[in-house]
Amino acid sequence: MKVIDKIQEKVASDKVVFSFEFFPPKTEDGVENLFERMDRMVAHNPAFCDITWGAGGSTADLTLDIANRMQNTICVETMMHLTCTNMPVEKIDHALQTIKSNGIQNVLALRGDPPHGQDKFVQIQGGFACALDLVKHIRSAYGDYFGITVAGYPEGHPDTIGPDGVASNESYQSDLLYLKKKVDAGADLIITQLFYDTDIFLKFVNDCRQIGITCPIVPGIMPINNYKGFLRMTGFCKTKIPAEITAALEPIKDNEEAVKAYGIHLGAEMCKKILAHGIKTVHLYTLNMEKSALAILLNLGLIEESKISRSLPWRPPTNVFRVKEDVRPIFWANRPKSYLSRTVGWDQYPRGRWGDSRNPSYGALSDHQFMRPRSRDKKLHEEWAVPLKSVEDIYEKFKNYCLGKLRSSPWSELDGLQPETKIINEQLGKINVKGFLTTNSQPAVNGERSDSSSVGWGGPGGYVYQKAYLEFFCSPEKLTALVEKSKALPFITFMAVNKEGNWKANVNQTDVNAVTWGVFPAKEIIQPTVVDPASFKVWKDEAFEIWSRSWASLYPEGDSSRKLLEEVQSSYYLVSLVDNDYINGDLFAVFADL
């Protein structure tokens, strides 16, 4: 979706729009850390995030890769910077075609800074001289597909700012007219250079309106995180520092925590003044740091630390090709990135109803599904790579995870338990001790308000419903006892399969069971998660593979703990259990006396 459309939609509803900017880190560890941080920040529902291109196109390939992962794995509307520096038109088109094929629709078109070691921008042969040329090319070559954003400079472009720190009136007016040319050529949004004098920004907006620029103008706010970094950035951008800011920082410049606290206060006050003037957008230059940016939004009341709203039980995709998707099998609830990677090639994505799930082909398992960020790998080693003397030790691990005593699980990409799991975690702990090793679950819900902090989704004004669901591994003996007991419980449906594909179930192969749904004003009923036999058979390969590739692999070859895990992997069944009585049912009663 184009960012301009998201902004106009939210502003029309009198909502404030916020967004974040990131830059490509220099190391692999830095990139993985950025994605973990980004994942946490995106949970607060920014309208979009943008990623910079790098001075002189120095990070071009990395920027393209990060933008793709932002859009298709983190699932946030992504805007990619694109500059003219060292970029012949062939490279520019390669970048644009790449992001278009990845479902990205937003570009921030910039001239770019001079290449490293040079003082002035120089047009290369076969390239463009300025952002205006780039905007014209994008519109000419790609029509209306891309939303195009351009930069605005409240104090004038740095190239026009003199030794006295001020652009002449003539240069400022010329810069404004050039900005209007960019908008007239096809740009639909302006994001400003950083500033610390809000009066200068407000004057800039008024000046733009006076010459006929009508598109949204988004203020770029850079929180002050440390004193030296602040001086370096404002010096590079030739940004005016009001005397009161200098006076406030001087006594605390060597106290990083005090500087950061002041930066949060200043950023929030700047935003409050801007919002008070009717501007409903805020773009935060994060410098890849989350705390200050989120603290400013908390101070503004735009986010709540303890309450994160969800439009669906899973984070909706932003890729233009799958943006209408609203139904998924429940099996990948704790491994959403794996699901995205295994369904990336589908021609159509389910909307409204799951339909015939045997038509689309899931991607084959690859190393990709088992790759982990280094920090998560370290946590798994700490919490799961301990000596295992018996299956009871395995039971204990699963129990401790369900009780929140462990933060990681080989079967989850998430950090800790989902909020709704805590409703039933004591019951989960008890059945894990019995040898029913749970990997996925949800409690029964009968008409809970859709803004509930634990089970809510879909926004305010609705009601949500869930059938109790459990997924677990167990021995063939325990499965036999469970199947026998379920015969007396007509509301219980189950599917079970082992690593070799031996199948047991009391449902038909084509039965699709909606286990989550919501009722909202002026909408059809939404059913975002289902239990589907065909998808369960696909999921079982991944679920069983996790025993060896994500847990047993933590031990040396030939280790007795590794052998024990491989024995469980080869002999146990994976079971999916649904209690279809979401009003009076008790799914855990099935496990009594087992």
C-alpha positions, 0 to 999 in steps of 0.5 A: 500500500502507498504510504500516502494512502495510509496517511490520508486514511488515518488523518481522515479518521483524526488519528496521528500517524507515526513512523520510524527510520533505520539505516543499514548496520555495518556488520551481520550481528548489527543487521540481526540486532536491528531486525530484533529491535525493529520487530519490537518497534513494529508491534506498536503499529507505525504507519511505515518504516524507511531504510536509508540507501547509504552514502554514495550507494555504499550499502545498495545491496544490503539496503535492498535485502533489508527492505525486502525483509522489512516488507515481507518478514517483519511485515511493516509498510516499507519505504526505501531511500534511493539516491542518484549518487554513483547510480547510472539509470541501469542501477536505479532501474534494477533497484526499482524493479527489485523492490517492485517484485518484492511487493514494495510500493514506496520510495524516498527519492533523493539526490544523495550526499557526495561519495565518501571523500568528496565535497560536492555531488557530481553527476555520473555518466548515465545518471541523474543530476538531482532528485527532480530527475529521479522523480520524473524517471520513476513516474515516467517508467513505472506510472502510478505504481510507486508512492514517491516521497521527497525531502524538504528542508525547513532551513534550506538545503545544506548546500545553500546554508552559509558560514553564518548558519543561515540560507539567504532568503533568495536561496530559501525561496529557490529551494521552495520552488524546487520542492514544488517542482518535485511535487508537481513531477509526481511526488506525493509526500514530503518528509523534512530534514531534522530540525530543533526549532519548531517555529522554523518548521511551522513557517516552512509548512506555511511557506509551502502552502503559500506557493501551492504545495498541498501534499502532506509535510511530515516533520522529521524528529531526531531524538537526542541520544548523546551529546557528541552524536547530536553535535556531529549530526547537527553540524553535518546537516547545518541544523540551527540549535536554539540557544535554550537547547544549548543551555539545557545540554551544556551542564549535562553533556557528560551524563549520557542518561541525563542527555537521553532523558532531556532528548526524550522530553525535548522530542515530546515537547516539539511533537506536542507543539507540531500536533497542536498546529493541526499536523497529524504526522511524526517521523522519528529518525531512530538511529537504529535505537528504540528506547528514545523513539518509543519513549517520545511516543509514550509521552505523547499517548500514541502508544501504550507500553502494556497494550499492543493492538492487533488487527488480526491474531497474526501480524498482517502482511504488507506485501502488495501481492498478499495484502488482502490475506486474512486467513491462516492455519493455526499451526505456524502461530509461533513461527510466523516468519517460517510460514511467510517463507513457505508461502511466498510463491503463492499466486493467491492468498486466502481471503474470507475463507480458507477454501481448498488448501490443497491447491497452493503448494507450500515451499519445501523445508530449507535451512532458512526455516531453521536459521536463528538470530545469534541472540536467540541461538545463545538463549536456546543454548543456555536454556535447552542444551542441558543434560537429559537423562530421561524423557521426564527431563524433556517433559520438565523442559516443556513444562518450564517453558509453559510456566514462563520459566524459560524465554525460548523454545525450539518451536517458537520464533517469539520471545516468551509466551503469547499473552493468551497462553498465560490464561491456561499456562498452569493447565499446560504445565500439568499435562506436559508433566504427563508427557503431552508436550505442547507446542501451540495452544489457545484458550476458549473465548466466548465473546470477549471484547476485541480490545482485550489485552490478552485475546483481543484483535481487530480494533475496538467495538467488536467481539472475538471468539475462540475454540480451545486448541492444543498441539502437542507431541506424545507417545503412541501409548498416550495417544491410544489412551487419548483417542479412547477417551475422546470417543466419549466427548463428541465435541473433541476433534483430533488429528495425529501423525508421526514422522513417517506419516502414519495418520489417525483422526476423527475428521475427514481429510477435507474438513476445515475448522475455523478456530478463531473468529470475530464480529465487528460493526459493519463487517462480515464475520472474520475468521483468521485462523483455521485447523486444516488437515492438508496444512497440518501434514505439511506442518508436521514435517517442520515440527518433527525436523525441529527436534533434530535441527533446532534442539538435538543439534545443540549437543555433540554427535553421539551425546546421550541427550541427542540420542534421547531426543532423536528417539522421541522424534522418531517414535512420538506423534504430533497431535492437533486437538480442538474442543468445538464447544467454546461455551461450556467445553473443557479441553483439559478434561480429556487429560484427566486420569491419563 
